[in-house]
Amino acid sequence: MNSLFWRLGALSAGSSIAIQAYGGHKPWTLEKKLVFAKAWEIQFASAVGMMLLANYKHKGKLRIVGGLGLFAGSLVFSGILYYRCFYDDKSYNSYMPYGGGLVMAGWAVLACL
């Protein structure tokens, strides 16, 4: 499981840089730029968290729960914000608190290890 979270974290970090490079050049309003920046911050921070969790050798199930929380939460939270920016559609915003909650739970697990 260690290498899985390391790989997921590294892929998430790399894709966050790629999407930042792509979306950062869009001629968006200030509001959209701020939303996009928040999505990127959460995705990148979650990637770092997954990579940190990969280094723990003990508390296997707790580590798995934390890593999955960070991955799924980042996917939901940041994914919805990216979608909102690229497609001007706010219809999925009601699901963002679930993603945010999963990210917070993942970091709480990391704090408990």
C-alpha positions, 0 to 999 in steps of 0.5 A: 500500500505504501507504493500505491499512495506514493504513486497516487500522490505523485500522479496527483501532484504532477497532474495538478501542475499540468492543469495549473499550466493549462488553466492558468493561461485562460482569460478568466474573471478574477472570481474564476481564477480564485476558484481555480487556485483553490482547487489547485491548492487542495489537490496539491496539498492532498497529493503531498498528504498521500505521499507523506502517508506512504512513508508510515510503516505502521497502523495499516488500516488507518493509513489506508483510510487516510490515503483514500480520504485524501484521494477521493476528497481531492478528486471530488472537491477539486474536480468539481471546482475545475469542472465549474471553471471550465464549463461554467456549471455550478450544478455539482457544487452541492457535493463539494462539502463531501469532498472537503470533509474527506480531505479533512478526514485524511489530514486528521488521520495523518495527524493521528499517526 
